[in-house]
Amino acid sequence: MVGIFGIPFIKSKKEKEFELIYRQYYPVVYRQLYYLLASNSSAEDIAQEVFIKLYNSKSSIEHPGAWLSRVAANTALNYIRSEGSRQQRADSIIDDFEAIMSAEDEVCKNEQIQDVRRILAQLPASQRTCLLLKFSGYSYDDISSVTGIPKSSVGQMILRGKKKFMELYSKEGDIYEVL
């Protein structure tokens, strides 16, 4: 094998042994990790980590297959634990954020509801009743029978109510799309 600048690269005994072990056991270690992690990329990453540990080990290993299997299993379990902890932290942060956001949303919603109620109270009773019934899902027939307003006039009453509501609401400040 030729190294940099054409100078022959001579492998040490340790490097030759490592290469033989790597070629023999990499598929076995990878398969073991893939079954444990159910992820191709995670299995490859941890297999590399396991073989780096083997290469950097100071002592001679009598049974490399058993050693690699044990180290691979321990490394995979540590990875699973750390991923679980990381996921729990992420979930906790998301839950905290959602709680804060939902509290802010709740305050805004309550303020908006109070504004809508205050403005509805300023509308004439017939317009207010027609609007509330329409946006509660009632048909013109139902609104007509409840209010006593002729069915042909219900649509006009709702339009007038919407227009008056929007005028009053725009005077209050921010316009929300309520209707």
QUIVENWO-V637634 format. One record per backbone hydrogen bond with DSSP energy under -0.5 kcal/mol. CO is the residue of the C=O (numbers start at 1). NH is the residue of the N-H. Records with the same first field share a line. If there is no record, write none. Layout:
CO->NH / NH
This chain:
1->9
3->6
4->7
7->3
8->10
9->11
12->16
13->17
14->18
15->19
16->20
17->21
18->22
19->23
20->24
21->25
22->26
25->29
26->30
27->31
28->32
29->33
30->34
31->35
32->36
33->37
34->38
39->43
40->44
41->45
42->46
43->47
44->48
45->49
46->50
47->51
48->52
49->53
50->54
51->55
52->56
53->57
54->57
60->62
62->64
63->67
64->68
65->69
66->70
67->71
68->72
69->73
70->74
71->75
72->76
73->77
74->78
75->79
76->80
77->81
78->82
79->83
80->84
81->85
82->86
83->87
84->88
85->89
86->90
87->91
88->92
89->93
90->94
91->95
92->96
93->97
94->98
95->99
96->100
97->101
98->102
99->103
100->104
101->105
102->106
103->107
104->108
105->109
106->110
107->111
108->112
109->113
110->114
111->115
112->116
113->117
114->118
115->119
116->120
117->121
118->122
119->122 / 123
120->123
124->128
125->129
126->130
127->131
128->132
129->133
130->134
131->135
133->136 / 138
134->137
139->143
140->144
141->145
142->146
143->147
144->148
150->153 / 154
151->154 / 155
153->157
154->158
155->159
156->160
157->161
158->162
159->163
160->164
161->165
162->166
163->167
164->168
165->169
166->170
167->171
168->172
169->173
174->176
176->178
